[in-house]
Amino acid sequence: QAQLVESGGGLVQPGGSLRLSCAASGYPFSSYDITWYRQPPTKEREWVATFTSRGGRTAYADLVKGRFTISRSDANNTAYLQMNNLISEDTAVYYCYAPSRGLWGQGTQVTVSS
């Protein structure tokens, strides 16, 4: 059964960093794009970043560009989201998503607060 499992969330102070992981199983991870979304409290889910398969291109939402870095290890079937210079507006549940598979992870909570 195909699944995505996020980890690495937590509480961090403004200006701090976190690294999220998304472990994939049950499908050929390297053949599919992988995407991160987030859902802040009381708001709609929003796109954060994408890492394409094979071509290795990345794209970022303007709100995180220059602060977040998406990467992937096809050998480990894992995607990552390195988040630096975190601000309170980054507080959200973060999800990884394989769009061509229609597959979502369960999410991991990130809280940025002093």
PyMOL commands that set and color helices and strands:
alter all, ss='L'
color gray80, all
select helices_A, chain A and resi 29-31+88-90
alter helices_A, ss='H'
color red, helices_A
select strands_A, chain A and resi 3-7+10-12+18-25+34-39+46-51+58-60+68-73+78-83+92-98+103-104+108-112
alter strands_A, ss='S'
color yellow, strands_A
deselect
rebuild
show_as cartoon
